Amino acid sequence: MKKTVFQFLPALAFVAGSFVFSGCGKDEEEVAADREFNNGVFVTNEGQFQKSNGEVSFFSRATKEGEVSLFSKINGRPVGDVVQSLTFNDDKAYILVNNSAKIEIANARTFKSTGVINGLKLPRYMVAGEHKAYVSSWVKADFVTRTAGEIAVIDLHTNTITKTIPVGWLPERMVITNNKLFVTNSNDNTVSVINLASESVENTITVGDSPNSLTLDANGKLWVLGAGSFATSSPSKLQRINPADNTIEATITLPFGGAEDLITGPNRNSLFFNFGGQVYKMGLSETTLPASPLINRFFYGLGVDPETQNIYGADAGTFDSNGKVIRYNPAGQLIDSFSVGVIPNDFYFR
């Protein structure tokens, strides 16, 4: 799966040349220390492995301007080594920094640092409830001995880890529904089902190889996207699961492997994902891959703005300098682009 510093990046073969309509981010010194950041899009930028140049960027819907290095400008220091993901909960922003093994906490409006959660083991993604959060952690980046990953349970009042729950190999994205946590184990072919009352694994669902992302649709059904396996030549699979009984209700087998970044549209009645260097959109009732993609371009990350329904694609460029984000309207037509930090990988809309 992409967005990890430990894996080979075949995506480089798909990266297109520079984009002619690129916008510009604001100079670092123009970011006012007392400014509030809302009505916009936050972008996580991994940065280069062991360079500690991961960052969070911001794009304002109102001004159409971007801030390339938001966290470091506001706080006077870098976020850390490999910014993996971002989660908003109430008035706080939680920035998961993979290789620094921590979560930076910032005020969601001002982005001023308010604390750090330490003691994690290669954290990847986080989902939060009212008092607790759950963090998928690789534990060890081991592709040979199959070290089990874990879910770290965090008390949001004390910002401490209260428990760890063993799951599959290299856990990634998660969804909470029906008081259960569904976890994709990206180097297995499983989804772990954790009962949040007992905080233990109560079931394991066998799915297609390398499940990397999942999402809930408007009907409350869970969709899981598997990348397939290059080792066994197994193809990508998109599968619908009934979270009430963990049964697989539908499987759409794609022509080959490599699919990732499954998300839903603003009303959760459509699916978007990257496949074969292109972006596809599917309705919930479709049973085969559409004949044509929505956007004919590879992206390192994908997002759909729930307010405007515009589509955002992360272009990591050469993976060693600032990237950019390219915006499209809901029909897949180009709008513009703006600069962000090194290796943009995901989007968070506020």
N, C-alpha and C positions, 0 to 999 in steps of 0.2 A: 504494500500500500504506500502511497505517496505521503508526503508531509512527515517523514521521519528521517532523521539524520543518519540512520544506520542502514538504509537500504539504497540499492542502486536506483537511479532515476531514469527509467526508459522514456519518461515524458520529454526529455530533452530532444528527442528525435522529432517531436511534433511542434516544437516552439517556432512560431512564425517570426518574421522580421519586425522591425520597429513600426509603430503605428503612427500614421501621419497626422491624426487629429488629437494628439496628446495634449492634455491640459497641464497646468503647473501647480505644484504644491506651494504653500506659503513658506517663506523663509523662516528658519527656526526662531529668530529674534522677534518675529511678528506675533508669536503666540502669547497673548496676554495671560499673565499669571492668575488673574482673577476671572478669567472667562469661564462660562459654563458651556458644556458640550452636550447638546441635545438636538433633536430633529436632524439626525444624520446617520452616517454609516461608519462603524468602526471596522478596521481591517487589521487582523493579526499578521505580522511579518516574522517568519521564523528567524531570519538572520542566518549567518554562516556558522556551522558547527565549530564550537570552541572559540569563537570570535566575540561572543557576548554582545552581538549587535542586533539581537532581536528587538522588535519594536511594535508599537500599536499606532496606526495611522487613523485619521478621521477625515470624513468628507461631509461637508454641510450641504443639505438639500437646498437651503435658502440662498447661500452665496455661491454655490457650485465651486467652492474652493476646498482644497485638501491640505491637511497638516501631515507631513511625512513622519515626523518623529514626535509624537504627542507626549508619551510618558517621560522620555528623557528630558524634554524641554521643561515640562511642568515640575519634575522632581529633581533635576540636576544630576541624574545618574542613569545608567542603562537599566533596562528591565532584567536582562540576563541572557543565558545561553539557550537558544532555541525556544522562541515563543510559540507554543503549540496551539493554544485555543484561549477563548475568553467566555466568561459566563457572567451575566448580570442577574443579581438577585436583590430586590428592594432597592436600596440606595447605594449598593456596592457593586464594584466590578472586580471579578476574580480572574487574574491573568495566570494561566498555567504555563510554567517555564520548564520545559521537558528536561534538558540536560543540566539545569541548575537545581533540579529536584525540589521545586518550591512553587507556591502560589503567591503572587503579589496581590495585595488587596488595595483598591483605590476607591475614592469617592466617585460614584457613577456620573456625577454632574461636572465636577471640577477636575477629575482624574488625579488629584493629589493622593499620594500614598498614605494609607492608614494602617498598614500592617503586613505581615508575611506569615504564611503557613509553611513550616519546614517539616522535614522528616518523610517526604514522599519518595517514591521510587519510580523515576521516569514517568511523571504524570502526563496524561493525554487529554482527557475530556472530563467535564464536570456537569452534573445536573443537581439542582438545588431544590429543596423543599423549604418549609417555613423555619425549621430549626436545624436541619441537617443537610449535608451535601454528600454526594457520592462521586468519587474520582476514579476513573479507570487508570490503572498503573501497570506498566509493562513489567516492573520489578527488575528484569534483566533483559538486555537486548541480545538474546541468545537464539540463534536460528538452528542450532544443532541439538542441544539437550532438552529442548522444549520445557523451559522453566515456566511454571504456571504464573499467570498474571494475577492481579488482585484488584478489588474495589476497596478503596480507603473510605471509611465513614468519618465525616468531619462534623464536629459540633460547632455550629456557626456562632454560638454565643462565646465560646472560648477559643475558637480557631485552632482546635487540637484534633488529632486523629484519635478516635475512640475505639476503632475496631478495623480489622482488615478481613475481607472475604475472598478466599481463593476462587478464581474462575479459570477460564481457558488461556490459551497461549496468545499473548499480545492483544489484550482487550482494547477496544476502541470506543466507538460511539455507543450512547445509551439513551433509553427512553423510559420514562415512568408512566405507567397506566395501570389501573385496577389495583393500586397499592403494591405493584410489583415493578422491579427494575429489570429491563431487558438489556443485555450486554452483548455486543458483537465481539467474538474472539477471532481476530483477523488472520491469524496463522493456523487456525483450526477450521473446521466446518461446522461450528456450533454457535448457538446463542444461549447464554446462561440466563436463567430466570431466577431472580432473587426476591424472596418474600420480604418486604420491608418491615413487617411486624416482627418477624423472628431474625431478620438480617442474616439469612442463610440461603444457599442455593436450593431451590425446591424442585427444579427441573432443568433439563438441558435439551434444547431443540436442535436436531441435525438439519443443517441447511446446505446450500452450495458452498464450494470451497472459498476460503478467504473472505468471509463477510466483513465489509468495511464500514457500512453506513446503514442506518435504519431511520424510519420516520412513521408517524401516525397520520392516517388520512382522515377525511371528514366523517367517515363512517366508524371511526374508532378502530380500524384495522391497522395492523403493523406491517410495513413493507421493509424487506431486508434485501440489500444488494450485495452479491458476492462477486469478487473479481475473477474467480476461477484460479486455476493453477497452471503456471508455465511448466512445472516439473511433470505433471501428468496430462497436460494438454486439455484440461477440463475447461469448459467455457464459463463465461459469466452467467449468473442467474439472478433474476428479480423475482422475489417470492412474497406472497401475501399470507400473513399469519393471523389467526384469530386469537387475540391475547386472552380471551376468556377460557379457552381450553388448550392453547398452544398448538393447535393443528395447523398444518400448511394447507391453505385453501386453493392456492393457485401458484404455478411456477411458469415463468416466461424465460426460456433459454435463449440467450443471445448467441450470435454466430461465432464469437471467439471470446477470449478473456480480456481483462483489463478495465472493466467498468468500475466506477467509483463516484463518490459525492452525491449520493441520493438525497434529495430534499423535496419538500412539497411546495406548491404554489401558495399564494396568500390565503386562499380559502380552503386549502388542503384538499382540493378536488382534482389536482393534477400532480404529476411526478416529473422531476427534472433530474438528469444525471449526465456525467461525462462518460463517453464510450467511443473508442476508436478515434480519438482526436477531435471529437465533435460533441455538441450538446444536444441531447434529445429531450423532448417533452412528450409525456404520455398521459392520456386520460385513465381514470381508475378502472374503466371497463374494458380497456384495450387488452388484447391477448397476445399480440406480437409487436415486435419493434417497429416503429413507424418507418416507412420507406425512405423518408428524408429527415435529416436532422433539422433542428430549429436554428442552430448556429454552426457554421462549418469552421470551427476553430478549437484548438486544444486550450484548456485552462487548468491551472494548478489548484484552483478553488472556485466554487460556484455559489451564488446567492441570488435570491429573489426578494426584492423589497416589498414587504406587505402593504406599504402605504401607496406606492406608485405602480407596483407590479413590474418595475423595470428589472432587468436581469444584469447581474454583475459577474464578470469573469476576471480571475486573478491571473495576470501574465507575469511569471517569474523571470522572464528574459533569460539571461545567461546564468542565473543563480549566484552571481557574485557581485551584483550591483543593484541599485534600487530598481524595483519592478514597477508595474502600473496596473491599474484596474480599468477595464473597458466596459462601458455601459451600453445596454441594448434596450429597446422598448419591448413590450410584451410580444410583439410580432417577430422579434429577433432582428430588428433593424438597428443599425449603429446609431448611438446618440453622441458619445464622446468618450474621453478617457482622462485619467488623472494619475499623478505620480504617488507612489507609496514607498515603503521601506523594502529591505532586501528579502526576497522570497515571500511574497504575500500568499496566504493560504486559506483564509476564510473571512466571512462577513457577519456582522452583528448589527442589526437595525434597531434604532431607538427613536 
